[in-house]
Amino acid sequence: MPEAATATLTEPTAPARPPRQVYAVAAVAALGGLLFGYDTGIISGALLHLRDDLGLSSRGQEIVVSVILVGAMVGALCSGRLAARHGRRRVVLWVAVVFAAGAAAAAVAPGTGTLIAARFVLGLAVGGASNMVPVYIAEVAPPAIRGRLMVLFQLMVAIGQLISFFCGWLLADTGGWRLMFGLATVPAAVLALGIVRLPESPRWLVEQGRRDEARRVLRGLRSPGTDVDAEITAIGEVSSAPSRDGWRAVRRPWVRPALLIAVGVAAFSQLTGINAVVYYAPAILSDAGFGTSVALLTGIGIGAMLVVAGVVGAVALDAVGRRRTMLWFLPLSGLSMAVLGLAFLAGDSPVQRWVVILSLFAYILFNGIGMQSVVWVIAPEILPLGVRGPATSLATVSVWGFDLLIAVTALTAINTIGRSGTFFVYAAMNVLCVVFVALKVPETRNRSLEEIERALRAPGSFRRNLGARG
């Protein structure tokens, strides 16, 4: 892009640190990530009891695990349109209420059918949270710290999964899967109470023509000395009035590069195998001869690795960039998955078991940093404001659609081609993901959302227009 044009795209650098309200907004909103992580992860520990109590086959286990993902796809699709009409904050509030209702219903479910229905309701909330919380955080955060604030969502997902694994281990001897599900009502209530006190997205307010209100919100979210009026003007230049052709607008040629990147990263976030490990690791290890206690403790270790990955990812995205983080850590993720596959080819021995556990942990760490810390950041950043609701919904549906594919095929694949064959397939997906990132994904670090959108609209390569680094 011409030098003069580039200069106009850069948001003024504030001399002071952002006010605490920015971090408070991100922290409360990210509780949606904790609920997301807990409700998707708790099935791992509960499944060991459910399959015995309810007499579930492998296919039955896959249905109980995966129905939440079907709900997530529906929730992601609906939440984008609802957010465009009613605002990001209000949709997050509705998500909290649905989380509480679904968790309570799962806790008191009298049978398999009711449990499946309750987990579908939980899925609606999971889909809404995964779609709207990253968008909300992206639209309130200053560019300099947007990456770490958005990764806070993924970090809270990891913390939620760690808590779920710990609860699964703690309640293992009691068979208390009902309590495991019911505990999610507590953070859901906290999210509902907290989100009521938060401001609406200033970008949504500008899109609705409510500039004075957006200006007041931004003054509370920006450092003293920041030119809020310039930011309002920049948002207004790239925003479009709400219309009924939002989904048709997604198909515009200039939008396609961003949509391809968002959907591609979403697909690879699941095809690289992360949730096959998160959902089924205790069951896989138990069936492979590891004791139930060891399998559940390994689950806690997986949760701990996800938390560590979230912390490292939060630092890496703003320090070295989104693209470089993926290119550095995804090859290590694929290598760890390949080692895991080789370990299951070896005969049972103490060394083999240590290799299995350590390679599992290494895979979770590297994939968590290189992919899971990025997947919820990239779509809200690169998708333009005028179609951000429906386009982000499409990317989020892709996450849950491919997650569903993994959930309903993982055990079947293991039964068909073995553990090693299944893990080798996931390793190959990591390699393909590295190629995709190298060819398509641009760097968005330290760029305002308006600057990213202008680069997308400009002629030529989106990645080159944005000035890919690394």
C-alpha positions as CSV (number, residue, x, y, z in Angstrom):
1,M,0.0,0.0,0.0
2,P,1.2,3.6,-0.5
3,E,3.2,5.1,2.4
4,A,0.7,7.9,2.9
5,A,-2.2,5.5,3.0
6,T,-0.5,3.2,5.4
7,A,0.1,6.2,7.8
8,T,-3.5,6.9,8.0
9,L,-4.3,3.4,9.0
10,T,-2.3,3.3,12.1
11,E,-4.1,4.1,15.3
12,P,-2.3,6.7,17.5
13,T,-0.1,5.3,20.1
14,A,-1.2,6.2,23.6
15,P,1.5,7.2,26.0
16,A,-0.1,5.5,29.0
17,R,-1.2,1.9,29.7
18,P,-4.8,1.1,28.9
19,P,-7.2,1.6,31.8
20,R,-8.1,-1.3,34.1
21,Q,-11.6,-1.4,32.7
22,V,-10.3,-2.9,29.5
23,Y,-8.9,-5.9,31.4
24,A,-12.1,-6.1,33.6
25,V,-14.3,-6.3,30.4
26,A,-12.0,-9.0,28.9
27,A,-11.9,-11.0,32.1
28,V,-15.6,-11.1,32.7
29,A,-16.4,-11.9,29.1
30,A,-13.8,-14.6,29.1
31,L,-15.8,-16.5,31.8
32,G,-17.7,-17.7,28.8
33,G,-14.5,-19.5,27.8
34,L,-14.3,-21.1,31.2
35,L,-17.8,-22.5,30.8
36,F,-17.0,-23.6,27.3
37,G,-13.9,-25.4,28.5
38,Y,-15.6,-27.0,31.5
39,D,-18.7,-28.2,29.6
40,T,-16.7,-29.7,26.7
41,G,-14.0,-31.2,29.0
42,I,-16.1,-32.7,31.8
43,I,-17.4,-35.4,29.5
44,S,-13.9,-36.9,29.5
45,G,-14.1,-37.9,33.2
46,A,-17.9,-38.4,33.3
47,L,-17.7,-40.8,30.3
48,L,-15.9,-43.5,32.4
49,H,-19.0,-43.7,34.6
50,L,-21.6,-43.0,32.0
51,R,-20.6,-45.8,29.8
52,D,-21.0,-48.2,32.7
53,D,-24.1,-46.7,34.3
54,L,-26.0,-46.3,31.0
55,G,-24.4,-49.3,29.1
56,L,-23.1,-47.2,26.3
57,S,-21.3,-48.7,23.3
58,S,-18.5,-46.9,21.5
59,R,-21.1,-45.4,19.1
60,G,-23.2,-44.4,22.1
61,Q,-20.3,-42.7,23.8
62,E,-19.6,-40.8,20.6
63,I,-23.2,-39.6,20.4
64,V,-23.2,-38.4,24.1
65,V,-19.8,-36.6,23.5
66,S,-20.7,-35.1,20.1
67,V,-24.3,-33.9,20.6
68,I,-22.9,-30.8,22.4
69,L,-21.1,-30.0,19.1
70,V,-24.3,-30.2,17.1
71,G,-25.8,-27.7,19.5
72,A,-22.6,-25.6,19.2
73,M,-23.0,-25.4,15.4
74,V,-26.6,-24.2,15.8
75,G,-25.7,-21.7,18.6
76,A,-22.8,-20.3,16.5
77,L,-25.1,-19.7,13.5
78,C,-27.9,-18.1,15.6
79,S,-25.6,-16.0,17.7
80,G,-24.1,-14.1,14.8
81,R,-27.4,-12.8,13.5
82,L,-28.7,-12.1,17.1
83,A,-25.5,-10.1,17.9
84,A,-25.9,-8.0,14.7
85,R,-29.4,-7.1,15.7
86,H,-29.2,-6.9,19.5
87,G,-25.6,-6.3,20.3
88,R,-22.6,-8.4,21.5
89,R,-23.1,-7.9,25.2
90,R,-26.7,-8.9,25.3
91,V,-26.0,-12.2,23.4
92,V,-23.2,-13.0,25.9
93,L,-25.8,-12.5,28.7
94,W,-28.2,-14.9,27.0
95,V,-25.4,-17.4,26.6
96,A,-24.8,-17.4,30.3
97,V,-28.5,-18.1,31.0
98,V,-28.5,-21.0,28.6
99,F,-25.3,-22.4,30.1
100,A,-26.9,-22.5,33.5
101,A,-30.1,-24.1,32.2
102,G,-28.2,-26.8,30.3
103,A,-25.9,-27.6,33.1
104,A,-28.8,-28.0,35.6
105,A,-30.8,-30.2,33.1
106,A,-27.7,-32.5,32.6
107,A,-27.3,-32.8,36.3
108,V,-30.8,-34.1,36.9
109,A,-31.2,-36.0,33.6
110,P,-33.1,-39.3,34.4
111,G,-31.8,-41.2,31.3
112,T,-29.7,-41.2,28.2
113,G,-32.3,-39.3,26.0
114,T,-32.7,-36.5,28.5
115,L,-28.9,-36.2,29.0
116,I,-28.5,-36.0,25.2
117,A,-31.1,-33.2,25.0
118,A,-29.4,-31.3,27.9
119,R,-26.0,-31.5,26.3
120,F,-27.6,-30.2,23.1
121,V,-28.8,-27.1,25.1
122,L,-25.3,-26.8,26.5
123,G,-24.0,-26.8,23.0
124,L,-26.2,-23.9,22.0
125,A,-24.4,-21.9,24.8
126,V,-21.0,-23.2,23.8
127,G,-21.5,-22.2,20.2
128,G,-22.7,-18.7,21.2
129,A,-19.8,-18.2,23.6
130,S,-17.2,-19.3,21.2
131,N,-18.6,-17.1,18.5
132,M,-19.4,-13.9,20.4
133,V,-16.9,-13.6,23.3
134,P,-13.8,-13.3,21.0
135,V,-15.7,-10.8,18.8
136,Y,-16.7,-8.8,21.8
137,I,-13.2,-8.7,23.2
138,A,-11.7,-7.9,19.8
139,E,-14.0,-4.9,19.4
140,V,-13.3,-3.3,22.8
141,A,-9.5,-4.0,23.0
142,P,-6.7,-1.6,21.9
143,P,-4.6,-3.0,19.0
144,A,-1.4,-3.2,21.1
145,I,-2.9,-5.7,23.6
146,R,-5.7,-7.2,21.6
147,G,-3.9,-10.5,21.1
148,R,-3.3,-11.2,24.7
149,L,-6.8,-10.2,25.7
150,M,-8.3,-12.4,23.1
151,V,-6.1,-15.3,24.1
152,L,-7.5,-14.8,27.6
153,F,-10.6,-16.5,26.2
154,Q,-8.6,-19.6,25.1
155,L,-6.7,-19.5,28.4
156,M,-10.1,-19.6,30.3
157,V,-11.1,-22.5,28.0
158,A,-8.0,-24.3,29.1
159,I,-8.6,-23.5,32.8
160,G,-12.2,-24.7,32.4
161,Q,-10.9,-28.0,30.9
162,L,-8.3,-28.3,33.7
163,I,-11.0,-27.8,36.3
164,S,-13.2,-30.4,34.6
165,F,-10.4,-33.0,34.5
166,F,-9.7,-32.3,38.2
167,C,-13.4,-32.7,39.1
168,G,-13.5,-35.9,37.1
169,W,-10.5,-37.3,39.0
170,L,-11.8,-36.0,42.4
171,L,-15.2,-37.6,41.9
172,A,-14.1,-40.7,40.2
173,D,-14.7,-43.0,43.2
174,T,-18.1,-41.6,43.8
175,G,-19.4,-42.0,40.2
176,G,-20.7,-38.4,40.7
177,W,-21.2,-37.5,37.1
178,R,-24.4,-35.5,37.9
179,L,-22.4,-33.3,40.3
180,M,-19.7,-32.9,37.6
181,F,-22.3,-31.5,35.2
182,G,-24.1,-29.4,37.8
183,L,-21.1,-27.5,39.0
184,A,-21.1,-25.4,35.8
185,T,-24.1,-23.5,37.0
186,V,-21.8,-21.5,39.4
187,P,-19.6,-19.7,36.8
188,A,-22.7,-19.3,34.5
189,A,-24.3,-17.3,37.3
190,V,-21.1,-15.2,37.8
191,L,-20.9,-14.5,34.0
192,A,-24.6,-13.4,33.9
193,L,-24.1,-11.0,36.8
194,G,-20.8,-9.6,35.5
195,I,-21.9,-9.1,31.9
196,V,-24.8,-6.9,32.9
197,R,-22.3,-4.2,34.2
198,L,-20.1,-4.2,31.0
199,P,-20.4,-1.7,28.1
200,E,-21.6,-2.6,24.6
201,S,-19.1,-3.0,21.8
202,P,-18.2,0.5,20.5
203,R,-18.0,-0.8,17.0
204,W,-21.5,-2.2,17.1
205,L,-22.7,1.1,18.5
206,V,-21.1,3.0,15.6
207,E,-22.7,0.5,13.2
208,Q,-26.0,1.3,14.7
209,G,-25.5,5.1,14.4
210,R,-25.0,5.6,18.1
211,R,-21.7,7.5,18.0
212,D,-22.1,9.5,21.1
213,E,-22.6,6.3,23.1
214,A,-19.7,4.7,21.4
215,R,-17.5,7.7,22.2
216,R,-18.4,7.4,25.9
217,V,-17.6,3.7,25.9
218,L,-14.2,4.2,24.2
219,R,-13.2,7.0,26.6
220,G,-13.5,4.4,29.4
221,L,-11.6,1.8,27.4
222,R,-8.7,3.9,26.1
223,S,-5.7,5.5,27.8
224,P,-5.7,9.3,28.5
225,G,-4.5,11.1,25.5
226,T,-5.9,8.7,22.9
227,D,-7.7,10.4,20.1
228,V,-11.1,8.7,20.5
229,D,-12.7,10.8,17.8
230,A,-10.2,9.6,15.3
231,E,-11.0,6.0,16.2
232,I,-14.7,6.6,15.9
233,T,-14.1,8.2,12.5
234,A,-12.0,5.2,11.3
235,I,-14.7,2.7,12.5
236,G,-17.4,4.7,10.7
237,E,-15.4,4.7,7.4
238,V,-15.3,0.9,7.3
239,S,-18.7,0.1,8.8
240,S,-21.9,-0.4,6.9
241,A,-25.5,0.0,8.0
242,P,-27.2,-3.2,9.2
243,S,-29.0,-4.9,6.3
244,R,-30.9,-8.0,5.5
245,D,-28.3,-9.2,3.0
246,G,-25.6,-10.0,5.6
247,W,-25.1,-13.6,4.4
248,R,-25.0,-12.5,0.7
249,A,-22.4,-9.9,1.6
250,V,-20.2,-12.7,2.9
251,R,-19.9,-14.0,-0.7
252,R,-18.4,-10.7,-2.0
253,P,-15.1,-11.3,-3.8
254,W,-13.1,-9.0,-1.6
255,V,-14.3,-10.8,1.5
256,R,-13.3,-14.3,0.3
257,P,-9.6,-14.2,1.2
258,A,-10.4,-13.4,4.8
259,L,-13.2,-16.0,4.9
260,L,-10.9,-18.7,3.4
261,I,-8.3,-18.0,6.1
262,A,-10.8,-17.9,8.9
263,V,-12.5,-21.1,7.9
264,G,-9.2,-22.9,7.0
265,V,-7.7,-22.1,10.5
266,A,-11.0,-23.2,12.1
267,A,-10.9,-26.5,10.3
268,F,-7.3,-27.3,11.0
269,S,-7.8,-26.4,14.7
270,Q,-9.8,-29.6,14.9
271,L,-8.3,-31.8,12.1
272,T,-4.9,-31.6,13.9
273,G,-6.4,-33.8,16.6
274,I,-6.7,-31.7,19.8
275,N,-10.2,-32.7,20.8
276,A,-9.7,-36.4,20.1
277,V,-7.1,-36.2,22.9
278,V,-9.2,-33.9,25.2
279,Y,-12.4,-36.0,24.9
280,Y,-11.1,-39.5,24.8
281,A,-7.6,-39.6,26.4
282,P,-8.8,-41.2,29.6
283,A,-10.9,-43.8,27.8
284,I,-8.0,-44.5,25.3
285,L,-5.4,-44.9,28.0
286,S,-7.8,-47.0,30.2
287,D,-8.5,-49.3,27.2
288,A,-4.8,-49.5,26.4
289,G,-4.0,-51.0,29.9
290,F,-3.4,-47.9,31.9
291,G,-5.2,-47.9,35.3
292,T,-8.3,-45.7,35.6
293,S,-6.6,-43.5,38.2
294,V,-3.6,-43.1,35.9
295,A,-5.8,-42.3,33.0
296,L,-7.7,-39.6,34.9
297,L,-4.5,-38.1,36.3
298,T,-3.2,-37.9,32.8
299,G,-6.3,-36.0,31.9
300,I,-5.4,-33.5,34.6
301,G,-1.9,-33.2,33.1
302,I,-3.5,-32.5,29.7
303,G,-5.5,-29.8,31.3
304,A,-2.4,-28.3,32.9
305,M,-0.6,-28.3,29.6
306,L,-3.5,-26.5,28.0
307,V,-3.3,-23.8,30.7
308,V,0.5,-23.5,30.2
309,A,-0.1,-23.3,26.4
310,G,-2.7,-20.5,27.0
311,V,-0.2,-18.5,29.0
312,V,2.6,-18.9,26.5
313,G,0.2,-18.2,23.6
314,A,-1.0,-15.0,25.3
315,V,2.6,-13.8,25.4
316,A,3.6,-15.1,22.0
317,L,0.8,-13.6,19.9
318,D,1.6,-10.0,20.8
319,A,5.4,-10.6,21.2
320,V,6.2,-12.5,17.9
321,G,2.9,-12.4,16.1
322,R,0.1,-14.8,15.1
323,R,1.6,-16.2,11.9
324,R,5.1,-16.8,13.4
325,T,3.6,-18.5,16.5
326,M,1.8,-21.0,14.2
327,L,4.8,-21.6,12.0
328,W,7.1,-22.2,15.0
329,F,4.9,-24.5,17.1
330,L,2.8,-26.5,14.7
331,P,5.7,-28.5,13.3
332,L,6.5,-29.6,16.9
333,S,2.8,-30.5,17.4
334,G,2.9,-32.8,14.4
335,L,6.2,-34.4,15.5
336,S,4.8,-35.1,19.0
337,M,1.7,-36.7,17.5
338,A,3.9,-38.9,15.2
339,V,5.9,-40.0,18.3
340,L,2.7,-40.8,20.1
341,G,1.7,-43.0,17.1
342,L,5.1,-44.8,17.1
343,A,4.8,-45.3,20.9
344,F,1.6,-47.3,20.5
345,L,3.4,-49.6,18.0
346,A,5.9,-50.6,20.7
347,G,5.2,-53.3,23.2
348,D,3.8,-52.6,26.6
349,S,6.6,-51.6,29.0
350,P,7.3,-48.8,31.6
351,V,9.3,-46.9,29.0
352,Q,6.6,-47.2,26.4
353,R,4.0,-45.8,28.9
354,W,6.2,-42.9,29.7
355,V,6.7,-42.1,26.0
356,V,2.9,-42.2,25.5
357,I,2.2,-39.8,28.4
358,L,5.1,-37.4,27.6
359,S,4.3,-37.2,23.9
360,L,0.6,-36.6,24.8
361,F,1.7,-33.7,27.0
362,A,4.1,-32.3,24.4
363,Y,1.4,-32.5,21.7
364,I,-1.1,-30.6,23.8
365,L,1.5,-28.0,24.7
366,F,2.7,-27.3,21.2
367,N,-0.7,-27.5,19.5
368,G,-2.2,-25.4,22.3
369,I,0.3,-22.6,21.6
370,G,0.5,-22.9,17.9
371,M,-3.1,-23.4,17.0
372,Q,-5.6,-23.2,19.9
373,S,-4.3,-19.8,21.0
374,V,-4.8,-18.4,17.5
375,V,-8.0,-20.0,16.3
376,W,-10.3,-17.7,18.4
377,V,-8.2,-14.6,17.5
378,I,-7.8,-14.8,13.8
379,A,-11.5,-14.7,12.5
380,P,-12.7,-11.6,14.6
381,E,-9.5,-9.8,13.5
382,I,-9.5,-10.3,9.8
383,L,-13.3,-10.5,9.0
384,P,-14.7,-7.0,8.1
385,L,-17.1,-5.2,10.4
386,G,-20.0,-5.1,8.0
387,V,-20.2,-9.0,7.8
388,R,-18.4,-9.8,11.1
389,G,-21.5,-11.4,12.6
390,P,-22.4,-13.9,9.9
391,A,-18.9,-14.4,8.7
392,T,-17.6,-15.2,12.2
393,S,-20.6,-17.5,12.7
394,L,-19.5,-19.4,9.6
395,A,-15.9,-19.7,10.9
396,T,-17.2,-20.8,14.3
397,V,-19.5,-23.4,12.8
398,S,-16.5,-24.7,10.9
399,V,-14.7,-25.2,14.2
400,W,-17.7,-27.2,15.7
401,G,-18.4,-29.0,12.5
402,F,-14.9,-30.4,12.2
403,D,-14.9,-31.0,16.0
404,L,-18.0,-33.0,15.5
405,L,-16.3,-35.0,12.7
406,I,-13.4,-35.8,15.1
407,A,-15.8,-36.6,18.0
408,V,-17.9,-39.1,16.0
409,T,-15.0,-40.8,14.2
410,A,-12.1,-40.9,16.8
411,L,-13.1,-44.2,18.6
412,T,-14.3,-45.7,15.3
413,A,-11.0,-44.8,13.6
414,I,-9.1,-46.4,16.5
415,N,-11.2,-49.5,16.2
416,T,-10.6,-49.6,12.5
417,I,-7.0,-48.6,11.8
418,G,-5.6,-48.7,15.4
419,R,-4.3,-46.1,17.7
420,S,-1.1,-45.6,15.8
421,G,-2.8,-45.2,12.4
422,T,-5.3,-42.7,13.8
423,F,-2.5,-40.6,15.4
424,F,-0.4,-40.7,12.2
425,V,-3.4,-39.2,10.3
426,Y,-3.6,-36.4,12.9
427,A,0.2,-35.8,12.5
428,A,-0.3,-35.5,8.7
429,M,-3.0,-32.9,9.3
430,N,-0.5,-30.8,11.3
431,V,1.9,-30.8,8.4
432,L,-0.9,-29.7,6.0
433,C,-1.8,-26.9,8.4
434,V,1.8,-25.6,8.4
435,V,1.6,-25.4,4.6
436,F,-1.7,-23.6,4.7
437,V,-0.4,-21.0,7.2
438,A,2.8,-20.4,5.2
439,L,0.8,-19.7,2.0
440,K,-2.3,-17.9,3.2
441,V,-2.3,-16.5,6.7
442,P,-1.2,-12.8,7.2
443,E,0.3,-11.1,10.2
444,T,-2.2,-9.0,12.2
445,R,-0.1,-8.1,15.2
446,N,-0.3,-4.4,16.2
447,R,-2.8,-3.6,13.4
448,S,-6.1,-1.9,14.1
449,L,-9.2,-3.8,12.9
450,E,-9.9,-0.9,10.5
451,E,-6.3,-1.2,9.1
452,I,-6.8,-4.9,8.5
453,E,-10.1,-4.3,6.7
454,R,-8.6,-1.7,4.4
455,A,-5.8,-4.1,3.5
456,L,-8.5,-6.7,2.7
457,R,-10.3,-4.2,0.4
458,A,-7.2,-3.1,-1.4
459,P,-6.2,-4.7,-4.7
460,G,-3.7,-7.5,-4.7
461,S,-2.7,-10.1,-2.1
462,F,-4.3,-9.6,1.3
463,R,-1.2,-11.0,3.1
464,R,1.2,-8.7,1.2
465,N,-1.1,-5.7,1.7
466,L,-1.0,-6.2,5.4
467,G,2.8,-6.6,5.4
468,A,3.2,-10.2,6.5
469,R,6.1,-10.6,8.9
470,G,7.7,-14.0,9.0
